[in-house]
Amino acid sequence: MRWQRPTSANVDASQPSGRKLAGITLIVLIIALWAIFVASLAPLVERWPVIVQGGYYLVLGMVWIIPLKPLVRWMQTGRWRKSGSND
């Protein structure tokens, strides 16, 4: 019997894949490391004007989302890039 990539027709949707478990673990790790990084800069940031601090935390509060798109794509499809890309 020849091995085939799992498709929606032959995968039991009620059983999460190991890829999803690994992806969730990586997401939690990314969030934790990012929070530690941002918090470690707090002594420096607290000397800035409040409006600048607000902008800093607003930007850094959203930047951690950037690596999640390819990670979620990998969790769902097993590929890091969109299919059909010429890279």
Secondary structure, 3 states (H helix, E strand, C coil): CCCCCCCCCCCCCCCCCHHHHHHHHHHHHHHHHHHHHHHHCHHHHCCCCHHHHHHHHHHHHHHCCCCHHHHHHHHHHCCCCCCCCCC
